Structure formats: C-alpha cells, structure tokens
Amino acid sequence: MREFEKTWLLGLVAMCCSGCSRVPSAEVVGTFLPAWMFCIAGALVLTGLIRLELVRRGLENKLGPLVLFYPSVAVAIGCLLWLIFFA
C-alpha cells in the first residue's frame, strides 16, 4: 500500500509542475480574452438558432426534458467549436 501512495503522490506533483505550452487566447480591442469565451458565446448563439428551428417545425414538444437537452446541446457545440478552431 505504501508504494501505491508514493506513485500517486509523484503523479500529482508531476501534474502540478507541468504547464501549458501556449495559452489559447484572442486579442479583442487590445485585450486578450480566453478562447473558451468565444466558444461559449458561439455555442449559445447556435443553440438558440437550433431552438428556434425546433419550435418552428414543432419538434420541441417531442424532446425529453428541455432543462437537460439545451445545456447538453450547448456544451456539445462549444466543445466542437473548440476542436475546430483551437485544437
């Protein structure tokens, strides 16, 4: 058991000492903003457009709990935007 604790502690120290090679950020009017902010903003806009389309076609009534559906769609789109633009 003692050997496991040493290995775990060594792994934790290694993770804390490592850093990012570059910080993904974008300059907007002289200020550097984290890239994830743009991904979230884009995801919220696209999720809103998806909702409008679902309502227009009458499909929103057939979805599961909307309180889980729309945040899940926003997270999925945000991650997809991150992979497309910043990975």
Contacts in CASP RR format, 6 or more apart in sequence:
PFRMAT RR
TARGET T0000
AUTHOR 0000-0000-0000
METHOD contacts of the structure
MODEL  1
MREFEKTWLLGLVAMCCSGCSRVPSAEVVGTFLPAWMFCIAGALVLTGLI
RLELVRRGLENKLGPLVLFYPSVAVAIGCLLWLIFFA
23 34 0 8 1.000
24 34 0 8 1.000
24 35 0 8 1.000
24 36 0 8 1.000
24 86 0 8 1.000
25 32 0 8 1.000
25 33 0 8 1.000
25 34 0 8 1.000
25 35 0 8 1.000
26 32 0 8 1.000
26 33 0 8 1.000
26 35 0 8 1.000
26 38 0 8 1.000
27 33 0 8 1.000
35 82 0 8 1.000
35 85 0 8 1.000
35 86 0 8 1.000
36 82 0 8 1.000
38 81 0 8 1.000
38 85 0 8 1.000
39 78 0 8 1.000
39 79 0 8 1.000
39 81 0 8 1.000
39 82 0 8 1.000
39 85 0 8 1.000
39 86 0 8 1.000
40 74 0 8 1.000
40 78 0 8 1.000
42 77 0 8 1.000
42 78 0 8 1.000
42 81 0 8 1.000
43 74 0 8 1.000
43 75 0 8 1.000
43 77 0 8 1.000
43 78 0 8 1.000
43 81 0 8 1.000
44 74 0 8 1.000
46 77 0 8 1.000
47 70 0 8 1.000
47 73 0 8 1.000
47 74 0 8 1.000
47 77 0 8 1.000
50 73 0 8 1.000
51 60 0 8 1.000
51 70 0 8 1.000
54 60 0 8 1.000
54 63 0 8 1.000
60 66 0 8 1.000
63 69 0 8 1.000
END
